[in-house]
Amino acid sequence: MRGLIGKKLGHSFSKEIHEQFYKEYALMEVSDLDAFMQQKAFDAINVTIPYKEAVLPYLDCQSEEVSKIGACNTVVKQDGKLVGYNTDYYGFMYMLKKHKVNLEGKKIVILGYGGASKAVIAVLKDLKISNYLICKPTKTQNTITYQELYANHRDSSVIINTSYVGMYPNNDDRVIDLTCFKELDCVIDLIYNPLKTNLIVDAQKRKIKAIGGLEMLVAQAVKSISLFLNQAFHETLIDEIYQSLLKKKYNLVLIGPSYSGKTTIGAYLAEMLDYKLIDIDAEIEKEIKMNISMFFTLHGEKAFRILEEKIIKTYAKMHHNIIITGAGAVINPRNMQRLLQNGYIYSIDRPMEHIVLDSTRPLATNMQQLKQLNVTRKALYDKYCDEKIMNHTTIQACAEVIAKKWRSHEG
């Protein structure tokens, strides 16, 4: 039996990676680590929060990395003995090299001081990087607090988050406020679910090099799999799995003005790409049990926007969906922050001369009103989208353009 042990594993993508190589990989939420490890009822396991350090006493042998780091995330049973490895070390080193991150001479802050943090520190030491600080909520020997970070270290160049702040299901959490750090040139977050934490989204908004944790997850998983199977794999396999997994986990989000064709384009895309279709306005109507125009009449736009935010918050945490937003969803920055975490965003527009008005649209019932809304919101559509698409021929042709772009997309 192979699998992953931890306390809460609802965030994990490991099963999807490992089951490409063997039939079954179990996600095991273990509450009694001692009983589990004493039984030894497994062939090989990965270890995650909070057991990377707690598992050490149960090992009969450990790799050089485990001895150096003081944390273990992979255990293989060999001739009845439990041998521990740390593949986080390999995963983090791979990520640095893949993105050509040069840490020499940089002031580095590491957020968190658990097993993942220790693997990061071991990599830095092996790269002869010594100018780093460890930051955690409460002060201990050789660490600083967040208060000290804000007070004395705003000149930091690189921030590496190894804590679980911002991890699914607590996607809204934000480990630090990046606006205080004016000299940053790189932000790394080891969290992979969501694909982009608030930390990563914030860094991207500021045009700072930002690297999420999915590549590290895949790299360490491939290393674990090689240990499980006693088989070497070429490093190119990491990127192949990463690109495939990234596409499976991304939502494709359609934003844009009323009458741009988002709903019908989304339906075509869901069929072409085998994604689930989520129409935010339709989900709102299911909840309110009336059409949106009637809800506007009875309760007003403010009440509608509250409901819209609630529905978007739910679906933005999910994966592999086509999400169609209402035209006004972009006016709430919280909506867009959430959609950006797991979403690749296409802004759809349509020439005014192609539009046929619909009296059921509460805020766009005449051409003058529609033009004014489009002028007001255009900057927001441009701000939040990854790509702009002009729907100037047929709906199906527009959907085919997006599908072709997405099939060739690489993260």
C-alpha positions in Angstrom: 0.0 0.0 0.0 1.2 3.5 -1.0 -0.2 6.8 0.1 0.0 10.1 1.9 -0.5 10.7 5.6 -1.4 13.9 7.3 -4.2 15.4 9.4 -6.2 17.3 6.8 -5.7 16.3 3.1 -8.6 18.0 1.4 -6.1 20.3 -0.3 -3.9 17.6 -1.8 -3.2 16.9 -5.5 -0.8 14.1 -4.7 -3.2 11.2 -5.6 -3.6 12.5 -9.2 0.2 12.6 -9.7 1.0 9.2 -8.1 -1.8 7.3 -9.7 -0.2 8.0 -13.1 2.4 5.4 -12.0 0.6 2.8 -10.0 -3.0 1.7 -9.4 -3.7 3.1 -6.0 -2.4 5.9 -3.8 -4.4 6.5 -0.6 -5.0 9.8 1.1 -4.9 8.9 4.8 -6.0 11.4 7.5 -4.1 9.9 10.4 -5.0 11.1 14.0 -2.9 8.5 15.8 0.6 8.6 14.2 2.1 6.2 16.7 -0.4 3.4 16.0 -0.1 3.9 12.3 3.7 3.9 12.2 4.0 0.9 14.6 1.7 -1.2 12.4 3.9 -0.6 9.4 1.0 -1.5 7.2 2.3 0.2 4.1 5.0 -0.2 1.4 5.8 3.5 1.0 4.2 6.7 2.2 4.6 10.5 1.8 4.3 12.6 4.9 2.8 16.1 5.2 1.5 18.6 7.8 1.9 18.1 10.8 4.0 14.9 10.8 7.2 15.7 8.8 9.2 16.0 12.1 7.1 13.8 14.3 7.7 10.8 12.0 11.5 10.8 12.6 11.6 8.5 15.7 10.0 5.7 13.7 12.7 5.6 11.1 15.3 2.8 11.1 17.5 4.6 8.6 17.4 8.1 7.1 18.9 9.8 4.1 21.6 12.5 4.3 19.0 15.1 3.5 16.7 14.0 6.4 19.7 14.0 8.8 20.6 17.5 7.7 17.1 18.9 7.6 15.5 17.3 10.6 12.3 16.5 8.6 11.1 13.7 6.5 8.4 13.6 3.8 8.9 10.2 2.3 9.2 6.8 4.0 9.9 3.5 2.1 9.8 0.1 3.7 13.0 -1.8 2.7 13.5 -5.4 4.0 11.0 -4.6 6.8 12.9 -1.4 7.8 11.6 2.1 7.5 13.9 4.4 5.5 13.2 8.1 5.5 13.9 10.6 2.7 13.3 14.3 2.1 12.2 15.0 -1.4 11.0 18.6 -0.5 14.7 19.4 -0.7 14.9 18.2 -4.3 11.6 19.9 -5.2 12.7 23.3 -3.9 16.1 23.1 -5.6 14.4 22.1 -8.9 12.0 25.1 -8.7 14.9 27.6 -8.1 16.9 26.3 -11.0 13.8 26.0 -13.3 13.0 29.7 -12.8 16.6 30.9 -12.7 16.2 32.4 -9.3 19.5 34.0 -8.2 19.6 34.4 -4.4 23.3 35.5 -4.2 23.6 38.7 -2.3 19.9 39.0 -1.7 18.2 39.6 1.7 15.8 36.7 2.1 12.9 36.2 4.5 11.5 32.7 5.1 7.9 32.7 6.5 7.2 29.7 8.8 9.5 27.3 10.6 8.1 23.8 10.0 9.4 20.8 8.0 9.1 22.6 4.6 11.0 25.6 6.0 13.8 23.4 7.1 14.1 21.9 3.6 14.3 25.4 2.1 17.0 26.4 4.6 19.0 23.2 3.8 18.9 24.2 0.1 20.0 27.7 0.8 23.0 26.5 2.9 24.1 24.1 0.1 23.9 27.0 -2.3 26.2 29.0 0.1 23.4 31.5 0.8 23.5 32.8 4.4 21.7 36.1 4.3 18.2 34.8 5.4 15.8 35.5 8.2 13.2 33.1 9.6 9.9 34.7 10.5 7.1 33.2 12.6 4.3 34.5 14.7 6.0 34.0 18.1 9.7 34.7 18.7 12.1 31.8 19.3 15.8 31.5 19.1 17.1 32.4 15.6 13.7 33.7 14.4 12.0 37.1 14.2 8.4 37.9 14.6 6.1 39.5 11.9 6.2 42.7 13.9 10.0 42.8 13.7 9.8 42.0 10.0 7.6 45.0 9.3 9.6 47.2 11.6 13.2 46.3 10.6 13.3 44.3 7.3 11.2 46.2 4.7 14.3 46.2 2.5 14.1 42.4 1.9 14.6 41.2 -1.7 13.0 37.7 -1.6 10.1 36.3 0.4 9.6 32.6 0.7 6.4 31.4 2.3 6.6 27.9 3.8 3.6 28.4 6.2 0.1 27.1 5.4 -1.5 30.6 5.6 -3.6 31.0 2.5 -3.9 27.3 1.8 -7.3 25.8 0.8 -9.9 26.1 2.2 -8.7 29.4 3.8 -7.9 31.0 0.4 -8.8 34.5 1.6 -6.0 34.5 4.2 -2.9 36.6 3.5 0.3 35.8 5.3 1.8 39.3 4.9 1.1 42.7 3.3 3.5 43.0 0.3 2.9 46.7 -0.1 5.3 47.3 2.8 8.2 45.8 0.9 9.4 48.2 -1.8 12.6 46.3 -2.8 11.2 42.9 -3.6 12.2 41.2 -6.7 11.0 37.6 -6.1 8.2 36.0 -4.1 7.9 32.2 -3.7 5.0 30.4 -2.0 5.2 26.7 -1.4 1.4 26.4 -1.3 -0.1 24.9 -4.5 -3.8 24.9 -3.6 -4.9 27.5 -4.6 -2.6 27.6 -7.6 -1.9 31.3 -6.7 -2.3 32.3 -3.1 -3.1 35.9 -2.3 0.6 36.4 -1.8 1.3 35.3 -5.4 -1.6 37.3 -6.8 -0.4 40.4 -4.9 3.2 39.9 -6.2 2.0 39.5 -9.8 -0.1 42.7 -9.5 3.1 44.5 -8.6 5.1 42.9 -11.5 7.3 41.0 -9.0 8.6 37.6 -10.1 6.1 35.2 -8.4 6.4 31.4 -8.2 3.7 29.2 -6.7 4.2 25.8 -5.2 2.8 23.4 -7.9 6.1 22.8 -9.6 7.8 22.0 -6.3 4.9 19.6 -5.5 5.4 17.8 -8.8 9.2 17.7 -8.6 9.2 16.3 -5.1 6.4 13.8 -6.1 8.5 12.5 -9.0 11.5 12.1 -6.7 9.2 10.2 -4.3 7.9 8.0 -7.0 11.4 7.1 -8.1 12.1 6.0 -4.6 8.9 4.1 -4.3 9.6 2.2 -7.5 13.4 2.2 -7.3 13.4 3.6 -10.8 15.1 6.8 -12.2 13.1 9.3 -14.3 14.4 12.0 -16.6 13.9 15.5 -15.2 11.8 16.5 -18.3 9.0 14.3 -16.8 8.5 16.9 -14.1 7.5 19.6 -16.5 5.3 17.2 -18.5 3.3 16.4 -15.4 3.3 19.9 -14.2 1.8 21.3 -17.4 -0.8 18.6 -17.6 -1.8 19.1 -13.9 -1.9 22.9 -14.2 -4.4 22.7 -17.0 -6.6 20.3 -15.1 -6.6 22.5 -12.1 -7.1 25.9 -13.8 -10.6 27.4 -14.1 -11.2 29.3 -17.3 -13.0 32.4 -16.3 -15.0 34.5 -18.8 -15.5 38.2 -18.0 -16.8 41.0 -20.1 -19.7 43.3 -20.8 -23.4 42.3 -21.2 -24.2 40.9 -24.6 -20.6 39.9 -25.3 -21.7 36.2 -25.7 -20.0 34.8 -22.5 -22.8 32.4 -21.6 -23.0 30.7 -25.0 -19.3 30.8 -25.5 -18.8 29.2 -22.1 -21.3 26.4 -23.0 -19.3 25.6 -26.2 -16.0 25.7 -24.3 -17.2 23.3 -21.6 -18.2 20.8 -24.3 -15.0 21.3 -26.3 -12.6 21.0 -23.4 -14.6 18.7 -21.1 -14.9 21.2 -18.3 -17.8 21.7 -16.0 -19.9 24.8 -16.8 -20.5 27.3 -13.9 -22.7 30.3 -14.8 -22.6 32.6 -11.8 -25.8 34.4 -12.6 -27.6 31.0 -13.0 -26.3 29.8 -9.6 -27.6 33.1 -8.1 -31.0 32.5 -9.6 -31.0 28.9 -8.1 -30.5 30.4 -4.7 -32.9 33.3 -4.9 -35.6 31.3 -6.8 -36.4 34.2 -9.1 -34.8 35.9 -12.1 -32.2 38.5 -11.5 -34.2 41.3 -13.0 -37.0 40.7 -10.5 -34.5 40.5 -7.6 -33.0 43.9 -8.7 -36.5 45.3 -8.6 -37.4 43.9 -5.2 -34.0 44.2 -3.4 -31.7 46.5 -5.4 -28.2 46.1 -6.8 -26.4 46.2 -3.4 -28.2 43.0 -2.2 -27.4 41.4 -5.5 -23.7 42.1 -5.3 -23.5 40.6 -1.8 -25.1 37.4 -3.2 -22.8 37.5 -6.2 -19.7 37.7 -4.0 -20.8 34.8 -1.9 -21.4 32.5 -5.0 -18.1 33.5 -6.6 -16.2 32.9 -3.3 -17.5 29.3 -3.4 -16.8 28.4 -7.0 -13.4 30.3 -7.2 -12.0 27.7 -4.8 -12.9 24.8 -7.2 -10.9 23.5 -10.2 -11.5 22.5 -13.8 -14.5 24.7 -14.5 -15.6 27.2 -17.1 -16.8 30.1 -14.9 -19.0 32.7 -16.5 -19.3 35.9 -14.6 -22.0 38.6 -14.8 -20.9 41.8 -16.5 -20.6 43.7 -13.1 -18.6 41.1 -11.2 -15.4 43.0 -11.9 -16.5 46.0 -9.9 -15.8 44.1 -6.7 -12.0 43.6 -6.3 -12.6 40.7 -3.9 -14.4 38.7 -6.6 -11.5 39.1 -9.0 -8.8 38.4 -6.4 -10.5 35.1 -5.7 -11.1 34.2 -9.4 -7.4 34.9 -10.1 -6.3 32.3 -7.6 -7.3 29.3 -9.6 -8.3 31.1 -12.8 -7.0 32.0 -16.2 -9.2 34.9 -17.3 -10.4 35.7 -20.8 -12.1 39.1 -21.4 -14.8 38.8 -24.1 -16.0 41.8 -26.1 -18.3 42.2 -29.0 -18.8 45.1 -31.4 -21.8 47.3 -30.6 -23.3 46.8 -34.1 -23.6 43.0 -33.4 -25.6 43.5 -30.2 -29.3 42.8 -29.9 -30.7 44.2 -26.7 -32.7 42.1 -24.1 -35.1 43.8 -21.8 -34.5 41.3 -19.0 -31.0 42.7 -18.3 -31.5 44.9 -15.2 -28.7 47.4 -15.9 -28.4 47.3 -19.7 -31.8 47.7 -21.3 -30.9 50.3 -23.8 -27.9 51.1 -26.0 -27.0 54.3 -24.3 -27.0 52.6 -20.9 -24.9 49.7 -22.2 -22.4 52.1 -23.8 -22.0 54.0 -20.5 -21.5 50.7 -18.5 -18.9 49.5 -21.0 -17.0 52.7 -20.8 -17.0 52.6 -17.0 -16.0 49.0 -16.7 -13.6 48.6 -19.7 -10.5 49.5 -17.6 -11.5 46.7 -15.1 -11.9 44.1 -17.8 -8.5 45.0 -19.1 -6.9 45.1 -15.7 -8.0 41.6 -14.6 -7.8 39.6 -17.8 -5.0 37.4 -19.0 -6.1 37.6 -22.6 -8.6 39.7 -24.6 -10.9 38.0 -27.1 -13.0 39.9 -29.6 -16.3 38.0 -30.5 -16.8 39.6 -33.9 -17.9 36.6 -36.0 -19.9 33.7 -34.7 -20.2 32.5 -31.1 -18.9 29.0 -32.0 -15.9 30.5 -33.9 -15.0 32.6 -30.8 -15.2 29.5 -28.6 -12.9 27.7 -31.0 -10.4 30.5 -30.8 -10.3 30.3 -27.0 -10.2 26.5 -27.0 -7.2 26.5 -29.4 -5.4 29.1 -27.3 -6.0 27.1 -24.1 -4.8 23.8 -25.6 -1.5 25.4 -26.6 -1.2 27.3 -23.3 1.8 26.6 -21.0 2.0 27.9 -17.4 
